[in-house]
Amino acid sequence: MNGGFSQWHNLIAIKFSIKLVAYGNSFNMRTLQAILLCISLTCTYASQSQTPCEWFDWDGSGFIGANTWVYVLGQYDTAGEMDVDSSGWVNVRDLLEFLPFYGTACYDESDWYEETTGHIEGLILTEWEVHETELTGLLANIPAGSITYRLYAELSHEGDHVLAVYGDDEAPLNISSDGTFYGFGGDFGTVVVDDYNSNFTAMFPANAFSTMLSCGEVPEVYAPNSMTGYVSHWLAPLHELNANGDIVLADSTGGAWFSNGSQMQLQQDGLVFLGQFTIVDGSTLEGTLNLLAKTETDGGEGIETLEGTTFSSDNIDVLGCTDADATNFDPSATYMYGMCLYPGDYDEDGMITVSDLLALLSFFGCESCPEQDLTGDGAVTVQDILVWLGLFG
């Protein structure tokens, strides 16, 4: 009986590992070989350990790093030993226990992080693009009338960052639409932002609007050492959950997309990018999801979860400058995002400094420079410099 169970356990782990190699950019054949080697050696650690390092530094290297990642993911969705919550199965809850300690050195005795509250303030959904014309895609086009939404988590502290978006039977994740998600999953689509390849966008502009999931990485911004991975029940892989406009993680094993690179602050103006969703043959988007974040505290770092938080295209936010005194004020903006620009701020750094004066002087005498003609008299003169000096003060 035990031998049969062990063989079944190993087959499940091997199948899961192969799926990771096939669908996750951060895995390769060397990673697969390491997973299979670990399984063949029946890797063990002290299951009764009390500290995070005793739990997760299973190879005794003094560092919870890539080797532990291989081990944790090889155990996922099995009755393996990385069962931190003693549920009898390595599920998403065990992954959530591990994630905050990735990258931790174990030379000093580590403690579990204290739990915080109030750092994850909620979700922000925006209409990123309303497609007025059809866009050419590599495998399919985006028809006119489609809508691309972007979803963000709003965090209260600059040092906070999202580690995972997850769901299981205790706290289901459901993202749904009355249409279908363009470019998501399957054999050739994207799942997480790491699957997105910008090289195709020049020839196939629809590529930039592929549906993709993230924990802070933005597709158009290069973030070195940042990676997004994903796991789910092997019978319901996340990359296949694109039928009929539904992404659901609600079984007992659960699933997540998560940060598996260097843990870093990936936010702008308090927002962390969680995903892009292009809706074809429909227009609505709504969902319920759960977040794990590492948070910034007065004493160092903590962790925080927020479960059951919702979003809907019935409640859209507009990102932009909300300051009526700015030259780029957007009266429709509901969330201050990006930088407000002001008269006299010629280098657009949000401040009026000597560098702006030098820029103004370079236009002295110009008769067709409306941005530098602060008096509006048709030319850049001494009067404009005097006006600028008033702004500088």
Secondary structure, DSSP 4 states (H G I P E B T S, - for coil): -HHHHHHHHHHHHHHHHHHHHHH-TT--HHHHHHHHHHHHTT----TT--SHHHHH-TT-SSEESHHHHHHHHHHTTTT-S--TT-SSS--HHHHHHHGGGTTEE-SS---PPEE--SSEEEEEEEEEEE--S-B--SSS-B-TT-EEEEEEEEESSTT-EEEEEEE-SSS-EEEEESSEETTBSTTTSBSBGGG--GGGTTT-GGGGG--EE-SS--TTS--TT--EEEE--TTS-GGGTTGGGEEEE-SSS-EEEEE-S------BTTEEEEEEEEEES---EEEEEEEEEEEEETTEEEEEEEEEEEEETTS---EEB--TTSTTB-TT--EE-S----TT-TT-SSS--HHHHHHHHTTTT-SS-TTT-TT-SSS--HHHHHHHHHHH-
